[in-house]
Structure formats: C-alpha cells, structure tokens
C-alpha cells in the first residue's frame, strides 16, 4: 500500500508540472512610464546605429528602408519590426558586423512599440 501511495503521489506531482513557453514580449512598465519614448527622441538613434547602416535597411534595400519614420512606418504597422527586433531579437543579424542591441535598447523599442510608436 505504501508503494502505491508513493507512486500515486509522484505521478500526480510529475503530471502537474508543465513547461509553458511564453511567446511574447514583456514590458517593464516602470521603465516605460519614466521614459515615454518617441521615434525622434529615442528610437531614431537606435535605428540609425543598428539598422539603417551601409548594406542594410537603407534606401533601396529589399527588406525595407529604415532611414526615416515614414519609410519604417509600414514595418511598424504590419508587426514585422516588433517581431524581428523585439520578439525574435534576431536583428541586427548575428553574421553582421553590427553590435547586438543592448537590453536597454530592446526595452526602449518595446516600450515605443507598445505605446503606439509615437513620432515626436
């Protein structure tokens, strides 16, 4: 009987544990509230240094021109910017010679996107 109860307890314990993967982004609300990022005040510098560089998201680049708010805006609205830069964090690509975004830069982009991507 002891073996049965022990086996039942272990089974219930093991079955109650699941591994759930969160498939989204988490925003640090306090950070976002203290920052209120806009494209011109925070995001443009990140984009200019990490995206709109020679050989990447410049005028005529097949995957999008990120040299101005107007040319990056379609990628904001269709979710591609958030998906690649914030969710997947695969931009800039690892093979490029551009440094990966810092945790703070990721958070700024995330806050900006979650606040409606204000221009000024």
ABEGO torsion letter per residue (X at the ends): XAAAAAAAAAAAAAAABBBBBBBBBBBBAAAAAAAGBBAAAAAAAAAAAAABBBGBBBBGBAAEBAABAAAAAAAAAAGAAAAAAAAAGAOBBAABABBBBBAAAAAAAAAAAAAGGBAX
